[in-house]
Amino acid sequence: MTNSGSGTYSSLAPALRITGLTKQYGDAVVLKDVAIDLEPGEVRALLGENGAGKSTTIKIVSGVVRATAGHLEVDGVAAEINSPRHASEIGISTLHQELAIAPGLSVAENVSLGRRNCQTFGVVRWGHLNRVARKVFAELDFDVDVTRDAAELSPIGKTMTAIARAVSADAKVLILDEPTASLTDSETEQLLNVVSRVSKRGVGVLYVSHRLEEVFRAASTYTVLRNGEVVDHGDIANTTVDDVITSMSGRSIDSVFPERHEAPTGLALSVQGMSGHGVRGVNFEVGVGEIFGIAGLAGAGRSEVLAMLAGARRLNTGTLTLFGDPYTPRNVGHAQRLGVVLVPEERRTQGLLPDTVMRNMNITTLRHQTNAGFIMSASAERRHAKQLWDLYDVRGSSMNQDALRLSGGNQQKIVLAKYLTLQPRLILLDEPTRGVDVGTKSEIYRLIQQRADDGASVVVVSSELPELLGMCHRIGVVHEGRFNGIFDTSSVSENALLAACYGKAAA
């Protein structure tokens, strides 16, 4: 048995063995006879489109839900995992997308959270607590002040703290669920280096990510789920990204991106001297039907530009025009009435209500669904929601389902549906495909291109440069609150864009 790097482990037992794993909710079978072996020191990618069964598998292994049938072994010992605490006690640590970081506690306290190894007769030995944390971070080659409040850490700092907790607890299995969803490119590099270090300690890593290029760098093996069943598995070295996409979707995807058409002539948006929170003297224009991208490092001011255009943040100085008319959005509602919508970055906290799919789909058009001031009938609401459900190919048990219980890709479809049903003239998209599988990404790209073909203008922020290059006509790069060049995607390379993100002057 070999790990993903170098080194050999003598144990004959897998770190984790899953056989016959099945899960039913009523008549719905969401997992069927899933089998996975994860060896000590192995990094195995668990792949599949949203709704394929990855999250359910993770929840069962981490003790969040119980399987209907199946058998689990951890380090050769049979296990019936009945709670997250039990999973942790037998050596399984899971890093969910929403990291379990306790605010108000130090980094060192978070590393030892839930354990008493730094206490004597109930009294915390602070020196020992801090030494344990520093030792683990040194092994991970990550520099952090362990006495600092963990709530103040950057996304990469919080992720590393959660990994340090797993390492210090001598985890045999580490499950990483979309660990780079909120990380920059450089932070992703740090994480991948730490994953390699953890695997070389003999920890089996189950790695879940929609970023296939990243998966091919991090993992040595893979398992693909589709419709709750294992449809493919093997060594990463013996497959390709295209092959994996075909296994995930059940169909060949010739190109993730639709054919990009030339934008029609005419000016949709003019931004001159825009300044405000995190933004200084920004100038750019967007044509009618153009898809304009904004790139930059996290914190450079990308999202702030969109927020000002959408009326979510106040504009201090600058002149905006929208289709030839002066444009000064007072708030988000005012911007929407003028034909401008913002699809926010955080769909769960900013884009969705903790309510049904139907209520979420209707919320932006309630004022249009009234008659003499009275809300239209439930049947009219249902008809409107059903039209969007079908148009956007939302997949769930029913429109009365809690929207937050759907997969990430289906949640994003609902967010897009409720804003695009307003027929906006200017569409602002902040990380529109974050945490979304490749099949749903392709659908989203086609929706965006279709709106652009119909004459809407689009401004999209993304951390994925290949995504911007595939979608956009032009890309503006933000560095420290200012635009550091605007590039035509037909003639710029990814390396040139990355250099501009780090402040290198545009050639």
Helices and strands as residue ranges (DSSP letters): E 16-25, E 28-38, E 43-47, H 54-61, E 69-74, E 77-79, H 84-89, E 92-95, H 107-111, E 119-120, E 123-124, H 126-140, G 150-152, H 155-168, E 173-177, H 185-200, E 204-208, H 212-218, E 221-226, E 229-235, G 236-238, H 241-249, E 267-276, E 279-287, E 291-296, H 302-309, E 315-322, E 325-326, H 332-337, E 340-343, I 347-351, H 357-362, G 363-368, E 370-371, E 374-375, H 378-391, G 403-405, H 408-420, E 426-430, H 438-453, E 457-461, H 465-471, E 474-479, E 482-488, H 494-501
